[in-house]
Amino acid sequence: MNTNLRGKLLCTKYSIPLLKNSSNPIIINIATRAGISAMEESSAYCCAATGIIMLTKVSALELSKYSIRVNTISPGLTKTKLTLQYDTEEDFKEYVEKNPSKRIGTPEDIANTVLFLISKEGSFINGENINVSGGILLK
C-alpha cells in the first residue's frame, strides 16, 4: 500500500507546482488489471490498484482547473524482468490461453499507450483508466 498507492499520492502532491508551469501537464499512473478484477491472495495489491484508479479520477477532477490531465494505465500480465522473477513459464502459457489476444503484454505495449496519452491525439482523455491487457478482462 505504501509503495503502490501512497507513493503515487505523494508524487502527485509534490509534482503539482512543477506541473502548473508545464506546457503539457500530464500525470500517468500505472495500476494493474487487479484494480478491476479481484485476484486471490492479493487483497492489498488489488486494493492499492483500485485506490490508484480512484486517485486518478479525483486528481483529474481537482487538477483540471490547472489544465493538468491525469490518467491511469492498467496493464495485464506483461513480460518484464520483475514478472520473470515471480511468474513461471506455465503461468505465462496459462495467461496466453485465457487472453483473447493470445499473447503476453510487452513493455512496448505500455509505453505506446503512454505516448498516445501525452500526444495531441490523446489530449481530450482525462480521468480515465485504460486497460492494456489484450482483452483478458473480457472473460
TIRO-2110 file (N, C-alpha, C; in Angstrom, 1 decimal):
// TIRO-2110
0.8, -1.2, 0.0, N, 1, A
0.0, 0.0, 0.0, CA, 1, A
0.9, 1.3, 0.0, C, 1, A
2.0, 1.2, 0.8, N, 2, A
2.8, 2.4, 0.8, CA, 2, A
3.5, 2.7, -0.5, C, 2, A
4.0, 1.7, -1.1, N, 3, A
4.7, 1.9, -2.4, CA, 3, A
3.7, 2.1, -3.5, C, 3, A
2.7, 1.2, -3.7, N, 4, A
1.8, 1.3, -4.8, CA, 4, A
0.8, 2.4, -4.8, C, 4, A
0.2, 2.8, -3.6, N, 5, A
-0.8, 3.8, -3.5, CA, 5, A
-0.2, 5.1, -2.9, C, 5, A
0.3, 5.0, -1.7, N, 6, A
0.8, 6.2, -1.1, CA, 6, A
1.9, 6.9, -1.9, C, 6, A
2.8, 6.1, -2.5, N, 7, A
3.8, 6.6, -3.3, CA, 7, A
3.3, 7.5, -4.5, C, 7, A
2.2, 7.0, -5.1, N, 8, A
1.6, 7.8, -6.2, CA, 8, A
0.9, 9.0, -5.7, C, 8, A
0.3, 8.9, -4.5, N, 9, A
-0.4, 10.1, -3.9, CA, 9, A
0.7, 11.2, -3.6, C, 9, A
1.8, 10.8, -3.0, N, 10, A
2.8, 11.8, -2.7, CA, 10, A
3.5, 12.4, -4.0, C, 10, A
3.7, 11.5, -5.0, N, 11, A
4.3, 12.0, -6.2, CA, 11, A
3.3, 13.0, -6.9, C, 11, A
2.0, 12.7, -6.8, N, 12, A
1.0, 13.7, -7.4, CA, 12, A
1.1, 15.0, -6.6, C, 12, A
1.0, 14.9, -5.3, N, 13, A
1.0, 16.1, -4.4, CA, 13, A
2.2, 17.0, -4.7, C, 13, A
3.4, 16.4, -4.8, N, 14, A
4.6, 17.2, -4.9, CA, 14, A
5.0, 17.6, -6.3, C, 14, A
4.3, 17.0, -7.3, N, 15, A
4.5, 17.4, -8.7, CA, 15, A
3.6, 18.5, -9.1, C, 15, A
2.6, 18.8, -8.4, N, 16, A
1.6, 19.9, -8.8, CA, 16, A
2.3, 21.2, -9.1, C, 16, A
3.2, 21.7, -8.2, N, 17, A
3.8, 23.0, -8.5, CA, 17, A
4.6, 23.0, -9.8, C, 17, A
5.3, 21.9, -10.1, N, 18, A
6.0, 21.8, -11.3, CA, 18, A
5.1, 21.7, -12.5, C, 18, A
4.0, 20.9, -12.4, N, 19, A
3.1, 20.7, -13.5, CA, 19, A
2.4, 22.0, -13.8, C, 19, A
2.1, 22.8, -12.9, N, 20, A
1.4, 24.1, -13.1, CA, 20, A
2.2, 25.0, -14.1, C, 20, A
3.5, 24.8, -14.2, N, 21, A
4.4, 25.6, -15.1, CA, 21, A
4.7, 24.8, -16.3, C, 21, A
4.2, 23.7, -16.5, N, 22, A
4.5, 22.8, -17.7, CA, 22, A
3.6, 23.2, -18.9, C, 22, A
4.1, 23.0, -20.1, N, 23, A
3.4, 23.3, -21.3, CA, 23, A
2.4, 22.2, -21.6, C, 23, A
2.7, 21.0, -21.1, N, 24, A
1.8, 19.8, -21.4, CA, 24, A
1.7, 19.0, -20.1, C, 24, A
1.0, 19.5, -19.1, N, 25, A
1.0, 18.9, -17.8, CA, 25, A
0.1, 17.7, -17.7, C, 25, A
0.7, 16.5, -17.5, N, 26, A
0.0, 15.2, -17.5, CA, 26, A
0.6, 14.3, -16.4, C, 26, A
-0.2, 13.7, -15.7, N, 27, A
0.2, 12.6, -14.8, CA, 27, A
-0.4, 11.3, -15.3, C, 27, A
0.5, 10.3, -15.5, N, 28, A
0.0, 9.0, -15.9, CA, 28, A
0.4, 8.0, -14.8, C, 28, A
-0.6, 7.5, -14.1, N, 29, A
-0.3, 6.5, -13.1, CA, 29, A
-0.4, 5.1, -13.8, C, 29, A
0.4, 4.2, -13.2, N, 30, A
0.3, 2.8, -13.6, CA, 30, A
-0.3, 2.0, -12.5, C, 30, A
-1.4, 1.3, -12.8, N, 31, A
-2.0, 0.4, -11.8, CA, 31, A
-1.8, -1.0, -12.3, C, 31, A
-2.9, -1.8, -12.3, N, 32, A
-2.8, -3.1, -12.8, CA, 32, A
-4.3, -3.6, -13.0, C, 32, A
-4.4, -4.6, -13.8, N, 33, A
-5.8, -5.2, -14.0, CA, 33, A
-6.4, -5.7, -12.7, C, 33, A
-5.5, -5.9, -11.7, N, 34, A
-6.0, -6.3, -10.4, CA, 34, A
-6.8, -5.2, -9.7, C, 34, A
-6.8, -4.0, -10.2, N, 35, A
-7.6, -2.9, -9.7, CA, 35, A
-9.0, -3.0, -10.2, C, 35, A
-9.3, -3.8, -11.2, N, 36, A
-10.6, -4.0, -11.9, CA, 36, A
-11.2, -5.4, -11.5, C, 36, A
-10.3, -6.4, -11.5, N, 37, A
-10.8, -7.7, -11.3, CA, 37, A
-10.0, -8.4, -10.2, C, 37, A
-10.7, -8.9, -9.2, N, 38, A
-10.0, -9.4, -8.0, CA, 38, A
-9.1, -10.6, -8.3, C, 38, A
-8.1, -10.8, -7.6, N, 39, A
-7.1, -11.9, -7.7, CA, 39, A
-7.0, -12.5, -6.3, C, 39, A
-7.0, -13.8, -6.2, N, 40, A
-6.8, -14.5, -4.9, CA, 40, A
-5.5, -14.2, -4.3, C, 40, A
-5.4, -14.2, -3.0, N, 41, A
-4.2, -14.0, -2.2, CA, 41, A
-3.5, -12.7, -2.6, C, 41, A
-4.3, -11.7, -3.0, N, 42, A
-3.7, -10.4, -3.4, CA, 42, A
-4.5, -9.2, -2.9, C, 42, A
-5.1, -9.3, -1.7, N, 43, A
-6.0, -8.3, -1.3, CA, 43, A
-5.4, -6.9, -1.2, C, 43, A
-4.2, -6.8, -0.6, N, 44, A
-3.5, -5.4, -0.5, CA, 44, A
-3.2, -4.9, -1.9, C, 44, A
-2.7, -5.8, -2.8, N, 45, A
-2.3, -5.4, -4.1, CA, 45, A
-3.5, -4.9, -4.9, C, 45, A
-4.6, -5.7, -4.8, N, 46, A
-5.9, -5.3, -5.5, CA, 46, A
-6.4, -4.0, -5.0, C, 46, A
-6.4, -3.8, -3.6, N, 47, A
-7.0, -2.6, -3.0, CA, 47, A
-6.1, -1.4, -3.4, C, 47, A
-4.8, -1.6, -3.4, N, 48, A
-3.9, -0.5, -3.8, CA, 48, A
-4.2, -0.1, -5.3, C, 48, A
-4.3, -1.1, -6.1, N, 49, A
-4.6, -0.8, -7.6, CA, 49, A
-5.9, -0.1, -7.8, C, 49, A
-6.9, -0.5, -7.0, N, 50, A
-8.2, 0.2, -7.1, CA, 50, A
-8.1, 1.6, -6.6, C, 50, A
-7.3, 1.8, -5.5, N, 51, A
-7.1, 3.1, -5.0, CA, 51, A
-6.4, 4.0, -6.0, C, 51, A
-5.4, 3.5, -6.8, N, 52, A
-4.7, 4.2, -7.8, CA, 52, A
-5.7, 4.7, -8.8, C, 52, A
-6.6, 3.9, -9.2, N, 53, A
-7.6, 4.3, -10.2, CA, 53, A
-8.5, 5.4, -9.7, C, 53, A
-8.9, 5.3, -8.4, N, 54, A
-9.8, 6.4, -7.8, CA, 54, A
-8.9, 7.6, -7.6, C, 54, A
-7.7, 7.5, -7.2, N, 55, A
-6.8, 8.6, -7.0, CA, 55, A
-6.7, 9.4, -8.4, C, 55, A
-6.6, 8.7, -9.5, N, 56, A
-6.6, 9.3, -10.8, CA, 56, A
-7.8, 10.1, -11.1, C, 56, A
-9.0, 9.5, -10.8, N, 57, A
-10.3, 10.2, -11.0, CA, 57, A
-10.4, 11.5, -10.2, C, 57, A
-10.1, 11.3, -8.9, N, 58, A
-10.2, 12.5, -8.0, CA, 58, A
-9.2, 13.6, -8.4, C, 58, A
-8.0, 13.1, -8.7, N, 59, A
-6.9, 14.1, -9.1, CA, 59, A
-7.3, 14.8, -10.4, C, 59, A
-7.8, 14.1, -11.4, N, 60, A
-8.2, 14.7, -12.6, CA, 60, A
-9.3, 15.7, -12.4, C, 60, A
-10.2, 15.4, -11.5, N, 61, A
-11.3, 16.4, -11.2, CA, 61, A
-10.7, 17.6, -10.5, C, 61, A
-9.9, 17.4, -9.5, N, 62, A
-9.3, 18.5, -8.8, CA, 62, A
-8.3, 19.3, -9.5, C, 62, A
-7.5, 18.7, -10.4, N, 63, A
-6.4, 19.4, -11.1, CA, 63, A
-6.8, 19.9, -12.4, C, 63, A
-8.0, 19.7, -12.9, N, 64, A
-8.4, 20.2, -14.2, CA, 64, A
-8.4, 21.7, -14.2, C, 64, A
-8.6, 22.3, -13.1, N, 65, A
-8.6, 23.8, -13.0, CA, 65, A
-7.2, 24.4, -13.4, C, 65, A
-6.2, 23.5, -13.3, N, 66, A
-4.8, 23.9, -13.7, CA, 66, A
-4.4, 23.4, -15.1, C, 66, A
-5.4, 22.8, -15.8, N, 67, A
-5.2, 22.1, -17.1, CA, 67, A
-4.2, 20.9, -16.9, C, 67, A
-4.2, 20.3, -15.8, N, 68, A
-3.4, 19.1, -15.6, CA, 68, A
-4.3, 17.9, -15.8, C, 68, A
-4.0, 17.1, -16.7, N, 69, A
-4.7, 15.9, -17.0, CA, 69, A
-4.1, 14.7, -16.2, C, 69, A
-4.9, 13.8, -15.8, N, 70, A
-4.5, 12.6, -15.0, CA, 70, A
-5.2, 11.4, -15.5, C, 70, A
-4.4, 10.4, -15.9, N, 71, A
-5.0, 9.1, -16.4, CA, 71, A
-4.2, 7.9, -15.7, C, 71, A
-4.8, 6.8, -15.8, N, 72, A
-4.1, 5.5, -15.4, CA, 72, A
-4.1, 4.5, -16.5, C, 72, A
-3.0, 3.8, -16.5, N, 73, A
-2.9, 2.6, -17.4, CA, 73, A
-2.9, 1.4, -16.5, C, 73, A
-3.7, 0.4, -16.8, N, 74, A
-3.8, -0.8, -16.0, CA, 74, A
-3.3, -2.0, -16.9, C, 74, A
-2.1, -2.3, -16.9, N, 75, A
-1.6, -3.4, -17.7, CA, 75, A
-2.1, -4.8, -17.2, C, 75, A
-2.3, -5.7, -18.2, N, 76, A
-2.4, -7.1, -17.8, CA, 76, A
-1.0, -7.7, -17.6, C, 76, A
-0.9, -9.0, -17.6, N, 77, A
0.4, -9.6, -17.4, CA, 77, A
1.4, -9.1, -18.5, C, 77, A
2.5, -8.6, -18.1, N, 78, A
3.5, -8.0, -19.0, CA, 78, A
4.8, -8.7, -18.7, C, 78, A
5.5, -9.2, -19.7, N, 79, A
6.7, -9.9, -19.6, CA, 79, A
7.8, -8.8, -19.3, C, 79, A
8.3, -8.8, -18.1, N, 80, A
9.4, -7.9, -17.7, CA, 80, A
10.3, -8.7, -16.8, C, 80, A
11.5, -8.1, -16.4, N, 81, A
12.4, -8.7, -15.5, CA, 81, A
11.7, -9.1, -14.2, C, 81, A
10.8, -8.2, -13.7, N, 82, A
10.2, -8.4, -12.5, CA, 82, A
9.2, -9.6, -12.6, C, 82, A
8.4, -9.7, -13.6, N, 83, A
7.4, -10.8, -13.7, CA, 83, A
8.2, -12.1, -14.0, C, 83, A
9.3, -12.0, -14.6, N, 84, A
10.1, -13.3, -14.8, CA, 84, A
10.6, -13.8, -13.5, C, 84, A
10.7, -13.0, -12.5, N, 85, A
11.1, -13.5, -11.1, CA, 85, A
10.0, -14.2, -10.4, C, 85, A
8.7, -13.8, -10.7, N, 86, A
7.6, -14.3, -9.9, CA, 86, A
6.7, -15.3, -10.7, C, 86, A
6.7, -15.1, -12.0, N, 87, A
5.8, -16.0, -12.8, CA, 87, A
6.6, -17.0, -13.6, C, 87, A
6.0, -18.2, -13.6, N, 88, A
6.7, -19.3, -14.3, CA, 88, A
6.3, -19.3, -15.8, C, 88, A
7.0, -20.1, -16.6, N, 89, A
6.6, -20.3, -18.0, CA, 89, A
5.2, -20.9, -18.1, C, 89, A
4.8, -21.7, -17.1, N, 90, A
3.5, -22.3, -17.0, CA, 90, A
2.4, -21.2, -16.8, C, 90, A
2.8, -20.2, -15.9, N, 91, A
1.9, -19.0, -15.7, CA, 91, A
1.7, -18.3, -17.0, C, 91, A
2.8, -18.0, -17.7, N, 92, A
2.7, -17.3, -18.9, CA, 92, A
1.8, -18.0, -20.0, C, 92, A
2.0, -19.3, -20.1, N, 93, A
1.3, -20.2, -21.0, CA, 93, A
-0.2, -20.1, -20.7, C, 93, A
-0.6, -20.3, -19.4, N, 94, A
-2.0, -20.2, -19.0, CA, 94, A
-2.6, -18.9, -19.3, C, 94, A
-1.9, -17.8, -19.1, N, 95, A
-2.4, -16.5, -19.4, CA, 95, A
-2.7, -16.3, -20.9, C, 95, A
-1.7, -16.8, -21.7, N, 96, A
-1.9, -16.7, -23.1, CA, 96, A
-3.1, -17.4, -23.6, C, 96, A
-3.4, -18.6, -23.0, N, 97, A
-4.6, -19.4, -23.4, CA, 97, A
-5.8, -18.7, -23.0, C, 97, A
-5.9, -17.9, -21.9, N, 98, A
-7.1, -17.2, -21.4, CA, 98, A
-7.3, -15.9, -22.1, C, 98, A
-6.2, -15.3, -22.6, N, 99, A
-6.3, -14.0, -23.2, CA, 99, A
-6.8, -14.0, -24.6, C, 99, A
-7.8, -13.2, -24.9, N, 100, A
-8.3, -13.2, -26.3, CA, 100, A
-7.3, -12.8, -27.3, C, 100, A
-6.3, -12.0, -26.9, N, 101, A
-5.2, -11.6, -27.9, CA, 101, A
-4.2, -12.7, -28.0, C, 101, A
-4.2, -13.7, -27.2, N, 102, A
-3.3, -14.9, -27.3, CA, 102, A
-1.9, -14.5, -27.2, C, 102, A
-1.6, -13.6, -26.3, N, 103, A
-0.2, -13.2, -26.1, CA, 103, A
0.0, -12.5, -24.7, C, 103, A
1.2, -12.4, -24.3, N, 104, A
1.6, -11.6, -23.1, CA, 104, A
1.9, -10.2, -23.5, C, 104, A
1.6, -9.3, -22.6, N, 105, A
1.9, -7.9, -22.9, CA, 105, A
3.4, -7.7, -22.9, C, 105, A
3.8, -6.6, -23.6, N, 106, A
5.2, -6.2, -23.6, CA, 106, A
5.4, -4.8, -23.0, C, 106, A
6.6, -4.5, -22.5, N, 107, A
6.8, -3.1, -22.1, CA, 107, A
6.4, -2.1, -23.1, C, 107, A
6.7, -2.4, -24.4, N, 108, A
6.4, -1.5, -25.5, CA, 108, A
4.9, -1.2, -25.6, C, 108, A
4.0, -2.2, -25.3, N, 109, A
2.6, -2.0, -25.3, CA, 109, A
2.2, -0.9, -24.3, C, 109, A
2.8, -0.9, -23.2, N, 110, A
2.5, 0.1, -22.2, CA, 110, A
3.1, 1.4, -22.6, C, 110, A
4.3, 1.4, -23.1, N, 111, A
5.0, 2.6, -23.5, CA, 111, A
4.2, 3.3, -24.6, C, 111, A
3.7, 2.5, -25.6, N, 112, A
2.9, 3.1, -26.7, CA, 112, A
1.6, 3.8, -26.2, C, 112, A
1.0, 3.2, -25.1, N, 113, A
-0.2, 3.8, -24.5, CA, 113, A
0.2, 5.2, -23.9, C, 113, A
1.3, 5.2, -23.2, N, 114, A
1.8, 6.4, -22.6, CA, 114, A
2.1, 7.5, -23.7, C, 114, A
2.7, 7.1, -24.7, N, 115, A
3.0, 8.0, -25.9, CA, 115, A
1.7, 8.6, -26.4, C, 115, A
0.7, 7.7, -26.5, N, 116, A
-0.6, 8.2, -27.0, CA, 116, A
-1.2, 9.2, -26.1, C, 116, A
-1.2, 8.9, -24.8, N, 117, A
-1.8, 9.8, -23.8, CA, 117, A
-1.1, 11.2, -23.8, C, 117, A
0.2, 11.2, -24.0, N, 118, A
0.9, 12.5, -23.9, CA, 118, A
0.9, 13.2, -25.3, C, 118, A
0.3, 12.6, -26.3, N, 119, A
0.3, 13.2, -27.6, CA, 119, A
-0.9, 14.1, -27.8, C, 119, A
-0.9, 14.9, -28.8, N, 120, A
-2.1, 15.7, -29.2, CA, 120, A
-3.3, 14.9, -29.4, C, 120, A
-3.2, 13.7, -29.9, N, 121, A
-4.3, 12.8, -30.2, CA, 121, A
-5.0, 12.4, -28.9, C, 121, A
-4.3, 12.3, -27.8, N, 122, A
-4.8, 11.9, -26.5, CA, 122, A
-5.2, 13.0, -25.6, C, 122, A
-5.2, 14.2, -26.1, N, 123, A
-5.3, 15.4, -25.3, CA, 123, A
-6.7, 15.6, -24.7, C, 123, A
-7.7, 14.9, -25.1, N, 124, A
-9.1, 15.0, -24.6, CA, 124, A
-9.4, 13.9, -23.6, C, 124, A
-8.4, 13.1, -23.3, N, 125, A
-8.6, 12.0, -22.3, CA, 125, A
-8.2, 12.4, -21.0, C, 125, A
-9.1, 12.4, -20.0, N, 126, A
-8.8, 12.9, -18.6, CA, 126, A
-9.6, 12.1, -17.6, C, 126, A
-8.9, 11.6, -16.6, N, 127, A
-9.6, 10.9, -15.5, CA, 127, A
-10.0, 9.4, -15.9, C, 127, A
-9.3, 8.9, -16.9, N, 128, A
-9.7, 7.5, -17.3, CA, 128, A
-8.6, 6.5, -16.9, C, 128, A
-9.1, 5.3, -16.8, N, 129, A
-8.3, 4.1, -16.6, CA, 129, A
-8.3, 3.3, -17.9, C, 129, A
-7.1, 3.2, -18.5, N, 130, A
-7.0, 2.4, -19.8, CA, 130, A
-6.4, 1.1, -19.5, C, 130, A
-7.2, 0.0, -19.8, N, 131, A
-6.8, -1.4, -19.6, CA, 131, A
-6.0, -1.8, -20.8, C, 131, A
-4.7, -2.1, -20.6, N, 132, A
-3.8, -2.6, -21.7, CA, 132, A
-3.5, -4.0, -21.4, C, 132, A
-4.5, -4.9, -21.7, N, 133, A
-4.4, -6.2, -21.3, CA, 133, A
-4.7, -7.3, -22.3, C, 133, A
-4.8, -6.9, -23.6, N, 134, A
-5.1, -7.8, -24.6, CA, 134, A
-6.6, -8.4, -24.5, C, 134, A
-7.4, -7.8, -23.7, N, 135, A
-8.8, -8.3, -23.5, CA, 135, A
-9.0, -9.3, -22.4, C, 135, A
-8.0, -9.5, -21.6, N, 136, A
-8.2, -10.5, -20.5, CA, 136, A
-9.3, -10.2, -19.6, C, 136, A
-9.7, -9.0, -19.5, N, 137, A
-10.8, -8.6, -18.6, CA, 137, A
-12.2, -8.9, -19.2, C, 137, A
-12.2, -9.3, -20.4, N, 138, A
-13.5, -9.6, -21.1, CA, 138, A
-14.0, -10.9, -20.6, C, 138, A
-13.2, -11.7, -20.0, N, 139, A
-13.6, -13.1, -19.6, CA, 139, A
-13.9, -13.1, -18.1, C, 139, A
END
